[in-house]
């Protein structure tokens, strides 16, 4: 009887693991969408590993009587596990936060004039800062760039200005900024956040390069950050 019970448990465990494996391609697609916005120092394989571990845990807890779709049940939890991993990679120091704010302002100014981002050498010269520190600050900023928008913005607001802003007010700020944004900026935000397309797919639709899509996305996020920073200074 004990042998039969163990055999039954092994079958259940195998079926649960097979369920997780069936959704591995979907998990890899989710990890790839994250990776396209991250610096080269973050490995795609690490995101997949973290996601797979979480997926297996979820498969072993999954009750199909309570949830019709396993991926519908697991997707947000797997994504959350990947974000937790990224949050733990680095924590911005006060000095880095200050530098990120300065970089954001200079990039926003340059972007408005040239419609592209300046390189690190330009920022190093303008800000009179070591180029390696510029690189580190931009990498840290890019990691925070994959967090949910409200969390991403608050990560760079050391003075907690953001925390005084209600979610509804943030939505209104973003809407106002988008109203004055270019058509491509509006389309990139719409396609990325609402249609959930990746940069490659957006690139094919708009017929511009993936790197350009990335720049446009960053430009909108940067406009919001600068707006909040100026709001804190004014208040």
Phi, psi and omega per residue, in radians:
X1 nan -0.779 3.127
X2 -1.063 -0.703 3.140
X3 -1.103 -0.747 3.137
X4 -1.104 -0.727 -3.138
X5 -1.092 -0.753 3.126
X6 -1.143 -0.681 3.114
X7 -1.093 -0.704 3.123
X8 -1.137 -0.730 3.121
X9 -1.114 -0.662 3.118
X10 -1.157 -0.657 3.106
X11 -1.124 -0.766 3.122
X12 -1.063 -0.797 -3.133
X13 -1.085 -0.721 3.137
X14 -1.128 -0.721 3.123
X15 -1.118 -0.662 3.111
X16 -1.156 -0.748 3.114
X17 -1.140 -0.659 3.103
X18 -1.136 -0.616 3.095
X19 -1.094 -0.772 3.115
X20 -1.105 -0.769 -3.123
X21 -1.110 -0.575 -3.131
X22 -1.106 -0.474 -3.110
X23 -1.797 0.198 3.102
X24 -1.071 -0.713 3.081
X25 -1.048 -0.677 3.109
X26 -1.160 -0.666 3.107
X27 -1.122 -0.753 -3.137
X28 -1.129 -0.624 3.102
X29 -1.150 -0.669 3.108
X30 -1.146 -0.751 3.122
X31 -1.134 -0.666 -3.140
X32 -1.136 -0.639 3.134
X33 -1.163 -0.618 3.050
X34 -1.215 -0.806 -3.034
X35 -1.057 -0.579 -3.079
X36 -1.137 -0.272 3.137
X37 -1.856 0.120 -3.049
X38 -1.912 2.726 3.068
X39 -1.180 2.831 -3.075
X40 -1.080 -0.378 -3.110
X41 -1.171 -0.339 3.110
X42 -1.613 2.111 -3.066
X43 -1.461 2.356 3.060
X44 -1.023 -0.722 -3.105
X45 -1.082 -0.566 3.109
X46 -1.190 -0.712 3.096
X47 -1.094 -0.747 3.132
X48 -1.126 -0.725 -3.139
X49 -1.082 -0.812 3.118
X50 -1.091 -0.775 -3.133
X51 -1.126 -0.713 -3.129
X52 -1.130 -0.740 3.105
X53 -1.019 -0.771 3.124
X54 -1.192 -0.671 -3.128
X55 -1.093 -0.722 3.119
X56 -1.135 -0.755 3.093
X57 -1.022 -0.758 -3.105
X58 -1.194 -0.661 3.125
X59 -1.089 -0.594 -3.118
X60 -1.378 -0.231 3.088
X61 -1.852 -0.112 -2.990
X62 -1.213 2.338 3.081
X63 -2.114 1.858 -3.064
X64 -1.168 -0.280 3.082
X65 -1.267 -0.400 -3.127
X66 -1.723 -0.455 -3.100
X67 -2.327 2.149 -3.108
X68 -1.209 -0.647 -3.063
X69 -2.058 2.134 3.136
X70 -1.129 -0.782 -3.118
X71 -1.170 -0.619 3.064
X72 -1.063 -0.629 3.105
X73 -1.311 -0.639 -2.971
X74 -1.627 -0.479 -2.955
X75 -0.956 -0.916 -3.084
X76 -1.157 -0.550 -3.133
X77 -1.288 -0.687 3.078
X78 -1.134 -0.790 3.105
X79 -1.039 -0.734 3.116
X80 -1.087 -0.661 3.115
X81 -1.133 -0.693 3.095
X82 -1.140 -0.707 3.115
X83 -1.136 -0.695 3.101
X84 -1.042 -0.713 3.104
X85 -1.070 -0.781 -3.117
X86 -1.184 -0.643 3.097
X87 -1.054 -0.596 -3.087
X88 -1.415 -0.169 -3.099
X89 -1.171 -0.677 -3.071
X90 -2.798 2.627 3.075
X91 -2.181 2.176 -3.075
X92 -1.157 2.239 3.044
X93 -1.315 2.941 3.112
X94 -1.033 -0.732 -3.125
X95 -1.098 -0.730 -3.134
X96 -1.173 -0.720 3.099
X97 -0.998 -0.801 -3.129
X98 -1.087 -0.747 -3.138
X99 -1.157 -0.707 3.119
X100 -1.043 -0.728 3.119
X101 -1.081 -0.763 3.130
X102 -1.132 -0.733 3.116
X103 -1.090 -0.782 3.131
X104 -0.970 -0.797 -3.108
X105 -1.128 -0.752 -3.123
X106 -1.205 -0.686 3.116
X107 -1.155 -0.742 3.127
X108 -1.041 -0.741 3.138
X109 -1.123 -0.800 -3.122
X110 -1.159 -0.735 -3.117
X111 -1.088 -0.714 3.136
X112 -1.079 -0.543 -3.116
X113 -1.525 -0.642 -2.999
X114 -2.020 -0.136 -3.119
X115 1.031 0.551 2.997
X116 -2.754 2.818 -3.114
X117 -1.447 2.547 3.056
X118 -1.297 2.802 3.083
X119 -1.474 3.037 -3.086
X120 -1.145 -0.572 3.139
X121 -1.109 -0.715 3.111
X122 -1.101 -0.818 -3.124
X123 -1.121 -0.663 3.117
X124 -1.063 -0.729 -3.130
X125 -1.225 -0.827 -3.088
X126 -1.119 -0.722 -3.075
X127 -1.612 -0.051 -3.124
X128 0.936 0.877 -3.077
X129 -2.280 2.597 3.119
X130 -1.023 2.368 -3.060
X131 -1.093 -0.552 3.113
X132 -1.166 -0.625 3.090
X133 -1.199 -0.609 3.070
X134 -1.083 -0.819 3.129
X135 -1.045 -0.812 -3.120
X136 -1.078 -0.746 -3.128
X137 -1.147 -0.708 3.135
X138 -1.199 -0.627 3.076
X139 -1.116 -0.791 3.123
X140 -1.072 -0.716 3.138
X141 -1.120 -0.676 3.138
X142 -1.175 -0.621 3.096
X143 -1.117 -0.772 3.101
X144 -1.177 -0.338 -3.108
X145 -1.193 -0.201 3.124
X146 -1.706 -0.106 -3.141
X147 -1.257 2.809 3.035
X148 -0.892 2.529 -2.953
X149 -0.927 -0.762 -3.121
X150 -1.140 -0.676 3.140
X151 -1.270 -0.655 3.109
X152 -1.058 -0.780 -3.112
X153 -1.191 -0.735 -3.113
X154 -1.166 -0.431 -3.128
X155 -1.090 -0.497 -3.112
X156 -1.771 0.036 -3.108
X157 -1.789 1.413 -3.070
X158 -1.095 -0.547 -3.097
X159 -1.399 0.064 3.069
X160 1.128 0.350 3.066
X161 -0.940 -0.749 -3.088
X162 -1.035 -0.667 -3.066
X163 -1.114 -0.294 3.121
X164 -1.489 -0.138 -3.086
X165 -1.678 2.192 3.102
X166 -1.243 2.680 -3.125
X167 -0.975 -0.729 -3.126
X168 -1.080 -0.667 3.118
X169 -1.157 -0.662 3.108
X170 -1.093 -0.743 3.112
X171 -1.033 -0.750 3.139
X172 -1.142 -0.685 3.098
X173 -1.069 -0.815 -3.133
X174 -1.091 -0.734 3.122
X175 -1.082 -0.743 3.133
X176 -1.114 -0.720 3.135
X177 -1.148 -0.714 -3.134
X178 -1.179 -0.546 3.117
X179 -1.079 -0.579 3.141
X180 -1.687 0.051 -3.135
X181 -1.428 2.873 3.103
X182 -1.243 2.888 3.140
X183 -1.070 -0.722 3.129
X184 -1.117 -0.680 3.098
X185 -1.094 -0.765 3.125
X186 -1.101 -0.737 -3.117
X187 -1.175 -0.723 -3.140
X188 -1.080 -0.796 3.123
X189 -1.113 -0.750 3.127
X190 -1.075 -0.863 -3.075
X191 -1.235 -0.606 -3.094
X192 -1.348 -0.869 -3.019
X193 -1.529 -0.547 -3.067
X194 -1.753 -0.684 3.112
X195 -1.586 -0.195 3.098
X196 1.024 0.670 3.037
X197 -1.523 2.675 3.084
X198 -1.555 3.048 -3.062
X199 -1.075 -0.632 3.137
X200 -1.111 -0.775 -3.130
X201 -1.143 -0.714 3.112
X202 -1.144 -0.682 3.126
X203 -1.017 -0.735 -3.134
X204 -1.192 -0.637 -3.133
X205 -1.224 -0.810 -3.079
X206 -1.511 -0.163 3.125
X207 1.038 0.726 2.993
X208 -2.331 2.831 -2.986
X209 -1.178 2.733 3.097
X210 -1.063 -0.672 -3.136
X211 -1.119 -0.609 3.108
X212 -1.204 -0.691 3.079
X213 -1.045 -0.778 3.119
X214 -1.050 -0.751 3.128
X215 -1.100 -0.745 -3.140
X216 -1.108 -0.757 3.121
X217 -1.047 -0.837 3.134
X218 -1.079 -0.640 -3.108
X219 -1.078 -0.713 3.136
X220 -1.182 -0.783 3.113
X221 -1.060 -0.697 -3.126
X222 -1.153 -0.668 3.105
X223 -1.050 -0.697 3.136
X224 -1.181 -0.759 3.128
X225 -1.045 -0.831 -3.122
X226 -1.102 -0.708 3.114
X227 -1.024 -0.805 -3.130
X228 -1.148 -0.674 3.114
X229 -1.113 -0.798 3.126
X230 -1.125 -0.600 3.107
X231 -1.115 -0.685 3.117
X232 -1.187 -0.688 3.119
X233 -1.145 -0.748 -3.118
X234 -1.180 -0.546 -3.087
X235 -1.558 nan nan
